[in-house]
Amino acid sequence: VQLQASGGGLAQAGGSLRLSCAASGSIFTMKSMGWYRQAPGKQREFVARITSDGNINYADSVKGRFTISRDNAKNTVSLQMNSLKPEDTAVYYCNALSWTQVTGSWGQGTQVTVSS
């Protein structure tokens, strides 16, 4: 499956952004869909994940601020980001993990920049 992330941009601290990830195929059959991020000079890190049966996990750093959701009919996964902080600045990547993959498929990433 190919993934296309969108919705990044510039926001002020305390503001909101909504990221979307459109998949070229059905996400209904995916084991999980997730978001990761990579800040300059740092390793890519987990942000949020939603599994095929609806279980959701968040990184501690975004709990209570970010919300992941999926629309199986539209083959999209979204990440609503509220109360943004400068440390949320990163390139955000969408990930689709099938039942046979170890690392999954990645989208091209979308830049999120939060100014203080």
VENFEN-V854952 format. One record per pair of residues at least 12 apart in sequence whose C-alpha atoms are under 10 Angstrom apart, sorted by the first residue. I is the first residue (numbers start at 1). J is the second residue. If there is no record, write none. Layout:
i	j
I	J
I	J
This chain:
i	j
1	22
1	23
1	24
1	25
1	26
1	27
1	30
1	95
1	96
1	97
1	98
1	104
1	105
1	106
1	107
2	21
2	22
2	23
2	24
2	25
2	95
2	96
2	105
2	106
2	107
2	108
3	20
3	21
3	22
3	23
3	24
3	25
3	75
3	76
3	77
3	93
3	94
3	95
3	96
3	105
3	106
3	107
3	108
3	109
4	20
4	21
4	22
4	23
4	24
4	76
4	93
4	94
4	106
4	107
4	108
4	109
4	110
5	19
5	20
5	21
5	22
5	23
5	35
5	76
5	77
5	78
5	92
5	93
5	94
5	95
5	106
5	107
5	108
5	109
5	110
5	111
6	18
6	19
6	20
6	21
6	22
6	78
6	92
6	93
6	94
6	107
6	108
6	109
6	110
6	111
7	19
7	20
7	21
7	78
7	79
7	80
7	92
7	110
7	111
7	112
8	20
8	90
8	91
8	92
8	109
8	110
8	111
8	112
8	113
9	89
9	110
9	111
9	112
9	113
9	114
10	89
10	111
10	112
10	113
10	114
10	115
11	84
11	85
11	86
11	89
11	112
11	113
11	114
11	115
11	116
12	83
12	84
12	85
12	86
12	113
12	114
12	115
12	116
13	82
13	83
13	84
13	85
13	86
13	87
13	88
13	113
13	114
13	115
13	116
14	81
14	82
14	83
14	84
14	85
14	86
14	114
14	115
14	116
15	81
15	82
15	83
15	84
15	85
15	114
15	115
16	65
16	66
16	80
16	81
16	82
16	83
16	84
16	85
16	114
17	66
17	79
17	80
17	81
17	82
17	83
17	84
17	112
17	114
18	66
18	67
18	68
18	78
18	79
18	80
18	81
18	82
19	35
19	68
19	77
19	78
19	79
19	80
19	81
19	92
19	93
19	94
19	110
19	111
19	112
20	35
20	68
20	69
20	70
20	76
20	77
20	78
20	79
20	80
20	94
20	110
21	33
21	34
21	35
21	70
21	75
21	76
21	77
21	78
21	79
21	93
21	94
21	95
21	96
21	107
21	109
21	110
22	71
22	74
22	75
22	76
22	77
22	78
22	94
22	107
23	72
23	74
23	75
23	76
23	77
23	94
23	95
23	96
23	107
24	75
24	76
25	74
25	75
25	76
26	72
26	73
26	74
26	75
26	76
27	52
27	70
27	71
27	72
27	73
27	74
27	75
27	76
27	77
27	96
27	97
27	98
28	51
28	52
28	53
28	70
28	71
28	72
28	73
28	74
28	75
28	76
29	52
29	72
29	97
29	98
29	99
30	51
30	52
30	96
30	97
30	98
30	99
30	100
30	101
30	104
31	50
31	51
31	52
31	53
31	96
31	97
31	98
31	99
31	100
31	101
31	104
32	49
32	50
32	51
32	52
32	53
32	54
32	55
32	56
32	95
32	96
32	97
32	98
32	99
32	104
33	48
33	49
33	50
33	51
33	52
33	56
33	68
33	69
33	70
33	76
33	77
33	78
33	94
33	95
33	96
33	97
33	98
33	104
33	105
34	46
34	47
34	48
34	49
34	50
34	51
34	56
34	57
34	58
34	68
34	69
34	70
34	77
34	78
34	79
34	93
34	94
34	95
34	96
34	97
34	104
34	106
35	47
35	48
35	49
35	50
35	58
35	68
35	77
35	78
35	79
35	92
35	93
35	94
35	95
35	96
35	106
35	107
35	109
36	48
36	49
36	59
36	90
36	91
36	92
36	93
36	94
36	95
36	106
36	109
37	88
37	89
37	90
37	91
37	92
37	93
37	94
37	109
37	110
37	111
37	112
38	88
38	89
38	90
38	91
38	92
38	93
38	109
38	111
39	87
39	88
39	89
39	90
39	91
39	92
39	111
39	112
39	113
40	89
40	90
40	91
42	90
44	90
44	91
44	92
44	93
45	59
45	92
45	93
46	58
46	59
46	60
46	92
46	93
47	59
47	60
47	61
47	62
47	63
47	66
47	68
47	79
47	92
47	93
47	94
48	60
48	62
48	63
48	66
48	67
48	68
48	69
48	79
48	94
48	95
49	67
49	68
49	69
49	77
49	79
49	94
49	95
49	96
50	68
50	69
50	70
50	77
51	70
51	97
52	70
52	72
52	98
54	69
54	70
56	68
56	69
61	87
61	88
62	81
62	82
62	83
62	84
62	85
62	88
64	81
64	82
64	83
65	80
65	81
65	82
65	83
65	84
65	85
66	79
66	80
66	81
66	82
66	83
66	84
67	79
67	80
67	81
67	82
68	80
68	81
77	94
77	95
77	96
78	94
79	92
79	94
84	112
84	113
84	114
84	115
84	116
85	113
85	114
85	115
85	116
86	112
86	113
86	114
86	115
86	116
87	113
87	114
87	115
87	116
88	112
88	113
88	114
88	115
89	111
89	112
89	113
89	114
89	115
90	109
90	110
90	111
90	112
90	113
90	114
91	108
91	109
91	110
91	111
91	112
91	113
92	107
92	108
92	109
92	110
92	111
92	112
93	106
93	107
93	108
93	109
93	110
93	111
94	106
94	107
94	108
94	109
94	110
95	107
95	108
95	109
